[in-house]
C-alpha cells in the first residue's frame, strides 16, 4: 500500500513513529498520525488543521491530557516540592541513564526503540486513506487522504481531539477535500 | 523548581485539577522507583518474600505484580 503514498504521506508515517517515540508511547495511534499531519508545515492537511486551530502544540497537549504523559510529570511533582530532576540525577547515578523510564511488563528496556507497531485503528486509517483516494479518483495517496481517513475512522484519539475542540469533522473534511481537488 | 512560597500555595490548592494531577505524578514516580528497586533486589538474589517484607505487602502481591513474563528473573523461590 505504501508504494502509492506521496512523499508527504510517507513522511507522515515516519513522523508519527518519531512522535510516538518522543512521547514514549509503545504504539503508533491515530493521535500520532494527526500530530504528524499537523507538523508538516505547508502541506494541505497541516494548513487545514491549523485553520481549525489544530496546531501541533494543541494536539500534543490534548494527547498528553488523555493518555497522560508517559514520562513523569515534573511540573505536578514540583507542586509537592519534589524536584524530579534531582530525583532523576540521584537514581541515574546509581542505576544508569534512563533508570527512571517506564518499563513495560515483561521487558527490561523502557523506551520503545526501533519498530513501533501501529494500533489496529491507525492501520485502519491508512487503509481508509487508500479508499478516500480511490473515491476521489486520485492515483496516489497524499497527506490529505490520510486526514480524510482519520476523520472517517471517527473513533480514535485523533477523532476525540477534533471533537473535544468543538470542531465539526464534516467542516474539516470539506476543507481538506476542496484542497485535494482544487 | 518553584520557590517555596509558590510550592506551598500550589500543594494546598483547592483546585482538584492541580491536586489530583500532583497525586498522579507522585504515584507514577513511586511506581517507577518500586519497579527499579524490585528489579535490583531480584538481581541481587533477594526472594519475593524478602522484597514483600520490605515493601509491606504480601509475597503474592509483589510476585503477581513483577514476576510475570520476566524470563531472566523467573526462578523458583
Interface residues (C-beta under 8 A of the other chain):
Chain A: X68 X72 X73 X74 X75 X76 X77 X78 X79 X80 X81 X82 X83 X84 X85 X87 X91 X95 X99 X100 X101 X102 X103 X105 X106 X108
Chain B: X1 X2 X4 X7 X10 X11 X13 X18 X21 X22 X24 X25 X26 X28 X29 X32 X33 X35 X36 X39 X40 X68 X69 X70
